[in-house]
Amino acid sequence: MAKFFAPLLLSLILLISGKPASAQETSVLPVEALGLRVPNEMTNEPRVLTLDLTRNPNEIWDRIRRGFSMPDLDSQLVADQQLFYLNRPGFLKQVFARGGRYLYYIVDELERRGMPTELALLPMVESSYNPLAYSPAHASGLWQFIPSTGKNYNLTQDSWVDERRDVIASTNAALDYLQTIYEMHGDWHLALASYNWGEGAVARAIQRNLDAGLPPEYSQLRMPDETRNYVPKLQAIKNIVSQPELFHFELPYVPNEANFVAVAAPIGTDLAAAAKLAGLSLEEFLALNPSFNRPAVTLPGQTLIVPTERATHFEAGLEQLSEDGKGWRVHELGPGEKLAAIAQRHDLTLAQLLQLNGLNARSRVGAGYSLLVPDGVDPAGALQVTRLLPNRPQVKLTANTSTPVRKIAPATKGSASTKKAGTAGKSTTKKAATPAKSNAKPAAKSPAPASKATPQKNSKPATGTAAKTQQTKKPQAK
């Protein structure tokens, strides 16, 4: 039957293409030789994605796939995590789209360091690509650093900024940490387990296996459920990104191009005014600049991230703001000075002064404490920004203390020096994709691949970046 229908089928194809079929052509080519296949929809056969490594990638997913180099993990846990994600296509697309604004920078750094590009997908497991994600155990940012590990990797955390939320600084710190624990174990699965659980805990689990004559492999270790599911979550996401057509899933288009740049910001710059200059909503602007705890630039050398195509206009606008002489400054609380009097002096209510400085009516601050106050600028925009900033522990000092959380001497307006973004020596011209609206809530809890910003019940808290409650029991990262 195949020989009977093959010439007819070929004739129809050639007729559609406009090429006449000769007797010779139809007599020597059976259907199998034509390489014809019935469409997937009729046979349910998967369409396997193939990569042409001879061409430059035109989207970030293509570039990520080319850098995959971790050993694959194949287990029932991976299948379970994969099923969880695929059963929530809306959530999956939303998270991938949110990550699109950060992926170019992360992938660029991974390639520069020669690290597997699977790690660009790790923030999906950690925070669902939400730089404002904050767990009940105080892990924060895209990479979910706890305070102690963030401090070990030189991420500033005070009442003014939290660099665990800074996209560039936290990415560089996370990759430094991942490199360290990979060199410790020589195995990426063990390194990832250490990132979640802590390198000390993983080392002890390995030693237990060696003492018992068991293999010191990730899949063979005794570990908390959260850590046991951690690498399978990443593997499940990797499988979906590797072959989205196999799972009938369409990844959102994210171009393989740099789309943000860091611009030096003058001291006193109002974040609301900066967002307006950049042509972004406050939500979009804070998605690119999520590290601020107060609504203004207060230190020399700070930078603001904006889309590349708007950088020139943005810089010109910042210069104009600086020349106008209006903005924000820091006031150091003097002995016996009352907050209500400072608020009145700057045409603020006491509630507004507290809101601008992340305080509340129960906060007790004393001499030497640094307050952000307006200097000729309308505070309305800054007050709106404070409502979008993530929750953080309130700064509280005793009434008589003379030691501020952070003393910042007032600086002359218009002074701006360029701070290298991220770790020492990193260029401020690194870029990433243009943002969409950021969701400040961590990803919802789920039976399996929920964001680590909401730890699973009864699972041991992690160390490393995910160390939750055991940080007093054992040391953190080196």
For each residue, the residues with C-beta under 8 A, 3 or more apart:
1: 4 5
2: 5 6 30 31 32
3: 6 30
4: 1 7 8
5: 1 2 8 9 31
6: 2 3 9 10 26 29 30 31 34
7: 4 10 11 21 26 27
8: 4 5 11 12
9: 5 6 12 13 31 34 36
10: 6 7 13 14 21 25 26 29 34
11: 7 8 14 15 21 26
12: 8 9 15 16
13: 9 10 16 17 34 36
14: 10 11 17 19 20 21 25
15: 11 12 18 21
16: 12 13
17: 13 14
18: 15
19: 14
20: 14
21: 7 10 11 14 15 25 26
22: 25 26
23: 26 27
24: 27 28
25: 10 14 21 22 28 29
26: 6 7 10 11 21 22 23 29
27: 7 23 24
28: 24 25
29: 6 10 25 26 33 34
30: 2 3 6 33 34
31: 2 5 6 9 34 36
32: 2 35
33: 29 30
34: 6 9 10 13 29 30 31
35: 32
36: 9 13 31
37: 43 45
38: 42 43 45
39: 42 43
40: 43 44 45 46 47
41: 44
42: 38 39
43: 37 38 39 40
44: 40 41
45: 37 38 40
46: 40 243 245 246
47: 40 245 246
48: 243 245 246
49: 242 243 244 245 246
50:
51: 62 65 66
52: 55
53: 66
54:
55: 52
56: 256
57: 60 62 63 66 256
58: 62 255 256
59: 62 63 253 254 255 256
60: 57 63 64 100 103 104 107 254 255 256 433
61: 64 65 241 244 251 254
62: 51 57 58 59 65 66 256
63: 57 59 60 66 67 107 117 256
64: 60 61 67 68 103 107 117 120 121 241
65: 51 61 62 68 117 241 242
66: 51 53 57 62 63 117
67: 63 64 107 110 111 116 117 118
68: 64 65 116 117 118 238 242
69: 116 117 118
70: 116 118 188 189 238
71: 188 189
72: 235 238
73: 78 189 218 219 231 232 235
74: 78
75: 78 79 219 232
76: 79 80
77: 80 81 228 229 232
78: 73 74 75 81 82 232 235 236 239
79: 75 76 82 83
80: 76 77 83 84 232 448
81: 77 78 84 85 229 232 233 235 236 448 449
82: 78 79 85 86 236 239 240 247
83: 79 80 86 87
84: 80 81 87 88 236 446 447 448 449
85: 81 82 88 91 92 236 237 240 449
86: 82 83 89 92 240 247 249
87: 83 84
88: 84 85 91 92
89: 86 92 93 249
90: 93 94
91: 85 88 94 95
92: 85 86 88 89 95 96 240 249
93: 89 90 96 97 250 251 252
94: 90 91 97 98
95: 91 92 98 99 124 128 129 443
96: 92 93 99 100 124 129 251 252 254
97: 93 94 100 252 254 436
98: 94 95 101 128 129 130 436 438 439
99: 95 96 102 103 123 124 129
100: 60 96 97 103 252 254 433
101: 98 259 260 287 288 432 433 434 435 436
102: 99 105 106 123 129 131 142 167 171 432 433
103: 60 64 99 100 106 107 120 254 432 433
104: 60 107 108 254 256 257 258 259 431 432 433
105: 102 108 109 167 168 171 258 260 430 431 432
106: 102 103 109 110 119 120 123 171 432
107: 60 63 64 67 103 104 110 111 117 120
108: 104 105 111 112 258 430
109: 105 106 112 113 171 172 175 430
110: 67 106 107 113 115 116 117 119 120 175
111: 67 107 108 114 115 117
112: 108 109
113: 109 110 175 179
114: 111
115: 110 111 119 175 178 179
116: 67 68 69 70 110 119 188
117: 63 64 65 66 67 68 69 107 110 111 120
118: 67 68 69 70 121 122 188 234 238
119: 106 110 115 116 122 175 178
120: 64 103 106 107 110 117 123
121: 64 118 124 125 234 237 238 241
122: 118 119 125 126 143 174 192 195 234
123: 99 102 106 120 126 127 128 129 142 143
124: 95 96 99 121 127 128 129 237
125: 121 122 230 233 234 237 449 451 452
126: 122 123 133 142 143 144 451 452 453 465 466
127: 123 124 130 131 133 141 142 143 144 442 443 451 452 453
128: 95 98 123 124 133 442 443 451 453
129: 95 96 98 99 102 123 124 142
130: 98 127 133 142 438 439 440 441 442 443 451 453
131: 102 127 141 142 165 166 167 170 287 290 438
132: 165 286 287 290 390 438 439 440
133: 126 127 128 130 140 141 142 144 440 441 442 443 451 453
134: 138 139 140 390 391 392 442 453
135: 138 139 140 144 442 452 453 454 455 468
136: 454 455
137: 146 455 461 467 468 469
138: 134 135 146 147 393
139: 134 135 144 145 146 452 453 465 466 467 468
140: 133 134 135 144 145 150 162 164 165 390
141: 127 131 133 144 145 162 164 165 166 170 290
142: 102 123 126 127 129 130 131 133 165 167 170 171 174
143: 122 123 126 127 164 170 171 173 174 465
144: 126 127 133 135 139 140 141 452 453 465 466
145: 139 140 141 149 150 153 155 164 170 173 174 465
146: 137 138 139 149 150 463 465 466 467 468 471 476
147: 138 150 151 157 164
148: 151 152 467 471 476 477
149: 145 146 152 153 177 463 464 465 467 476 477
150: 140 145 146 147 153 155 157 163 164 170 173
151: 147 148 154 155 157
152: 148 149 476 477 478
153: 145 149 150 173 176 177 477
154: 151 173 423
155: 145 150 151 162 163 164 166 169 170 173
156: 161 162 163
157: 147 150 151 161 162 163 164
158: 161 162 293 405 406
159: 293 294 357 358 395 405 406
160: 292 293 294 298 299 406 408
161: 156 157 158 166 291 292 293 302
162: 140 141 155 156 157 158 165 166 291 293 392
163: 150 155 156 157 166 169 170 173 291
164: 140 141 143 145 147 150 155 157 170 291
165: 131 132 140 141 142 162 170 290 291 390
166: 131 141 155 161 162 163 169 170 290 291 421 422
167: 102 105 131 142 170 171 288 290 305 432
168: 105 171 172 262 305 421 422 426 430
169: 155 163 166 172 173 291 421 422 423
170: 131 141 142 143 145 150 155 163 164 165 166 167 173 174
171: 102 105 106 109 142 143 167 168 174 175 422
172: 109 168 169 175 176 422 423 426
173: 143 145 150 153 154 155 163 169 170 176 177 422 423
174: 122 142 143 145 170 171 177 178 465
175: 109 110 113 115 119 171 172 178 179
176: 153 172 173 179 180 423
177: 149 153 173 174 180 181 195 464 465 477
178: 115 119 174 175 181 182 191 195
179: 113 115 175 176 182 183
180: 176 177 183 184 477 478
181: 177 178 184 185 190 191 194 195 199 464
182: 178 179 185 186 187 188 191
183: 179 180 186
184: 180 181 191 194 199 203
185: 181 182 190 191 194 199 202 206
186: 182 183 190
187: 182 190 191 217 218
188: 70 71 116 118 182 191 192
189: 70 71 73 192 193 217 218 219 231
190: 181 185 186 187 193 194 202 206 218
191: 178 181 182 184 185 187 188 194 195
192: 122 188 189 195 196 218 230 231 234
193: 189 190 196 197 202 218 221 223 227 230 231
194: 181 184 185 190 191 197 198 199 201 202 464
195: 122 177 178 181 191 192 464 465 466
196: 192 193 226 227 230 452 462 464 465 466
197: 193 194 201 202 223 224 226 227 230 460 462 463 464 466
198: 194 201 202 462 463 464 467 470 474 476
199: 181 184 185 194 202 203 463 464 477 478
200: 203 204 463 474 475
201: 194 197 198 204 205 223 463 474
202: 185 190 193 194 197 198 199 205 206 221 223
203: 184 199 200 206 207
204: 200 201 207 208
205: 201 202 208 209 221 222 223
206: 185 190 202 203 209 210 216 221
207: 203 204 210 211
208: 204 205 211 212 222
209: 205 206 212 214 215 216 220 221 222
210: 206 207 213 214 216
211: 207 208
212: 208 209
213: 210
214: 209 210 220
215: 209 220
216: 206 209 210 220 221
217: 187 189 220 221
218: 73 187 189 190 192 193 221 231
219: 73 75 189
220: 209 214 215 216 217
221: 193 202 205 206 209 216 217 218
222: 205 208 209
223: 193 197 201 202 205 227 228
224: 197 227 228 459 460 462
225: 228 229 456 458 459
226: 196 197 229 230 452 455 456 459 460 462 466
227: 193 196 197 223 224 230 459 460 462
228: 77 223 224 225 232
229: 77 81 225 226 232 233 448 449
230: 125 192 193 196 197 226 227 233 234 452
231: 73 189 192 193 218 234 235
232: 73 75 77 78 80 81 228 229 235 236
233: 81 125 229 230 236 237 448 449
234: 118 121 122 125 192 230 231 237 238
235: 72 73 78 81 231 232 238 239
236: 78 81 82 84 85 232 233 239 240 449
237: 85 121 124 125 233 234 240 241
238: 68 70 72 118 121 234 235 241 242
239: 78 82 235 236 242 243 247
240: 82 85 86 92 236 237 243 244 247 249
241: 61 64 65 121 237 238 244 251
242: 49 65 68 238 239
243: 46 48 49 239 240 246 247
244: 49 61 240 241 247 249 250 251
245: 46 47 48 49 248 249
246: 46 47 48 49 243
247: 82 86 239 240 243 244
248: 245
249: 86 89 92 240 244 245
250: 93 244
251: 61 93 96 241 244 254
252: 93 96 97 100
253: 59
254: 59 60 61 96 97 100 103 104 251 433
255: 58 59 60 259 433
256: 56 57 58 59 60 62 63 104
257: 104 433
258: 104 105 108 261 308 430 431 432
259: 101 104 255 307 308 309 431 432 433 434
260: 101 105 288 305 306 307 308 430 431 432 433 434
261: 258 305 306 307 308 311 428 429 430 431
262: 168 303 304 305 421 428 429 430
263: 303 304 305 306 311 314 315 318 428
264: 301 302 303 416 417 418 419 428
265: 269 274 297 302 303 304 318 416
266: 269 297 318 319 321 322 327 413 414 415 416
267: 297 298 299 300 302 327 329 411 412 413 414 415 416
268: 296 297 298 322 327 328 329 375 411 413
269: 265 266 273 274 296 297 304 318 321 322 327 328
270: 273 274 295 296 321 327 328 377 381 382
271: 274 275 282 285 286 289 292 295 296 297 381 382 385
272: 275 276 282 295 380 381 382 384 385
273: 269 270 276 277 321 377 381
274: 265 269 270 271 277 278 285 304 314 318
275: 271 272 278 280 281 282 284 285 286
276: 272 273 279 381
277: 273 274 313 314 317 318 321
278: 274 275 285 304 306 307 310 314
279: 276 310 313
280: 275 284 285 288 306 307 435
281: 275 284 285 437
282: 271 272 275 285 286 384 385 388
283: 286 287 388 437 438
284: 275 280 281 287 288 435 436 437 438
285: 271 274 275 278 280 281 282 288 289
286: 132 271 275 282 283 289 290 292 385 388 389 438
287: 101 131 132 283 284 290 435 436 437 438
288: 101 167 260 280 284 285 305 306 435
289: 271 285 286 292 304 305
290: 131 132 141 165 166 167 286 287 390 438
291: 161 162 163 164 165 166 169
292: 160 161 271 286 289 295 296 389
293: 158 159 160 161 162 358 389 392
294: 159 160 298 356 357 358 372 386 389
295: 270 271 272 292 328 356 372 381 382 383 385 386 389
296: 268 269 270 271 292 327 328 372 382
297: 265 266 267 268 269 271 302 304 328
298: 160 267 268 294 302 328 330 372 408
299: 160 267 302 408 411
300: 267 411 415 416 417 419
301: 264 416 417 418 419
302: 161 264 265 267 297 298 299 419
303: 262 263 264 265 418 419 421 428
304: 262 263 265 269 274 278 289 297 314 318
305: 167 168 260 261 262 263 288 289
306: 260 261 263 278 280 288 310 311 314
307: 259 260 261 278 280 310 311 434
308: 258 259 260 261 311 431
309: 259
310: 278 279 306 307 313 314
311: 261 263 306 307 308 314 315
312: 315 316
313: 277 279 310 316 317
314: 263 274 277 278 304 306 310 311 317 318
315: 263 311 312 318 319
316: 312 313 319 320
317: 277 313 314 320 321
318: 263 265 266 269 274 277 304 314 315 321 322 416
319: 266 315 316 322 323
320: 316 317 323 324
321: 266 269 270 273 277 317 318 324 326 327
322: 266 268 269 318 319 325 327 413 414 416
323: 319 320 414
324: 320 321
325: 322 376 413 414
326: 321 375 376 377
327: 266 267 268 269 270 296 321 322 375 376 377 413
328: 268 269 270 295 296 297 298 372 373 374 375 377 382
329: 267 268 372 373 375 410 411 413
330: 298 370 371 372 373 408 409 410 411
331: 342 370 371 372 373 410
332: 368 369 370 371 404 407 409 410
333: 337 339 342 365 366 367 368 369 370 371 404
334: 337 367
335: 367
336: 367
337: 333 334 341 342 367
338: 341 342
339: 333 342 343 350 353 354 365 371
340: 343 344 350
341: 337 338 344 345
342: 331 333 337 338 339 345 346 353 371 373
343: 339 340 346 348 349 350 352 353
344: 340 341 347 348
345: 341 342
346: 342 343 353 373 374
347: 344 374
348: 343 344 352 353 356 373 374 379
349: 343 352 353
350: 339 340 343 353 354
351: 354 355
352: 343 348 349 355 356 379 383
353: 339 342 343 346 348 349 350 356 357 359 371 373
354: 339 350 351 357 359 360 361 363
355: 351 352 358 359 383 386
356: 294 295 348 352 353 372 373 379 382 383 386
357: 159 294 353 354 371 372 395
358: 159 293 294 355 386 389 392 394 395
359: 353 354 355 363 365 394 395
360: 354 363 394
361: 354
362: 394 396
363: 354 359 360 394 395 396
364: 396 397 398 399
365: 333 339 359 369 371 395 396 397 399
366: 333 369 397 398 399 400 401 402
367: 333 334 335 336 337 400 401 402
368: 332 333 401 402 403 404 407
369: 332 333 365 366 397 401 404 405
370: 330 331 332 333 404 405 406 407 408
371: 330 331 332 333 339 342 353 357 365
372: 294 295 296 298 328 329 330 331 356 357
373: 328 329 330 331 342 346 348 353 356
374: 328 346 347 348 377 378 379 382
375: 268 326 327 328 329 413
376: 325 326 327
377: 270 273 326 327 328 374 382
378: 374 381
379: 348 352 356 374 382 383
380: 272 383 384
381: 270 271 272 273 276 295 378 384 385
382: 270 271 272 295 296 328 356 374 377 379 385 386
383: 295 352 355 356 379 380 386 387
384: 272 282 380 381 387 388
385: 271 272 282 286 295 381 382 388 389
386: 294 295 355 356 358 382 383 389
387: 383 384
388: 282 283 286 384 385 440
389: 286 292 293 294 295 358 385 386 392
390: 132 134 140 165 290 440
391: 134
392: 134 162 293 358 389
393: 138
394: 358 359 360 362 363
395: 159 357 358 359 363 365 405
396: 362 363 364 365
397: 364 365 366 369 401 403 404 405
398: 364 366 401
399: 364 365 366
400: 366 367
401: 366 367 368 369 397 398
402: 366 367 368
403: 368 397
404: 332 333 368 369 370 397 407
405: 158 159 369 370 395 397
406: 158 159 160 370
407: 332 368 370 404
408: 160 298 299 330 370
409: 330 332
410: 329 330 331 332
411: 267 268 299 300 329 330 415
412: 267 415
413: 266 267 268 322 325 327 329 375
414: 266 267 322 323 325
415: 266 267 300 411 412
416: 264 265 266 267 300 301 318 322
417: 264 300 301
418: 264 301 303 428
419: 264 300 301 302 303 428
420: 424 425 426 427 428
421: 166 168 169 262 303 426 427 428 430
422: 166 168 169 171 172 173 426 430
423: 154 169 172 173 176 426
424: 420
425: 420
426: 168 172 420 421 422 423 430
427: 420 421 430
428: 261 262 263 264 303 418 419 420 421
429: 261 262
430: 105 108 109 168 258 260 261 262 421 422 426 427
431: 104 105 258 259 260 261 308
432: 101 102 103 104 105 106 167 258 259 260
433: 60 100 101 102 103 104 254 255 257 259 260
434: 101 259 260 307
435: 101 280 284 287 288 438
436: 97 98 101 284 287
437: 281 283 284 287
438: 98 130 131 132 283 284 286 287 290 435
439: 98 130 132
440: 130 132 133 388 390
441: 130 133
442: 127 128 130 133 134 135 451 453 454
443: 95 127 128 130 133 446 450 451 453 454
444: 450 451 454
445: 450 454 456
446: 84 443 449 450
447: 84 450
448: 80 81 84 229 233
449: 81 84 85 125 229 233 236 446
450: 443 444 445 446 447 454 456
451: 125 126 127 128 130 133 442 443 444 454
452: 125 126 127 135 139 144 196 226 230 455 462 466
453: 126 127 128 130 133 134 135 139 144 442 443
454: 135 136 442 443 444 445 450 451
455: 135 136 137 226 452 459 461 466 468
456: 225 226 445 450 459
457:
458: 225
459: 224 225 226 227 455 456
460: 197 224 226 227 470
461: 137 455 466 467 468 469 470
462: 196 197 198 224 226 227 452 465 466 467 468
463: 146 149 197 198 199 200 201 466 467 470 471 474 476 477
464: 149 177 181 194 195 196 197 198 199 467 476 477
465: 126 139 143 144 145 146 149 174 177 195 196 462
466: 126 139 144 146 195 196 197 226 452 455 461 462 463
467: 137 139 146 148 149 198 461 462 463 464 470 471 476
468: 135 137 139 146 455 461 462 471
469: 137 461
470: 198 460 461 463 467 473 474
471: 146 148 463 467 468 474 476
472:
473: 470
474: 198 200 201 463 470 471
475: 200
476: 146 148 149 152 198 463 464 467 471
477: 148 149 152 153 177 180 199 463 464
478: 152 180 199
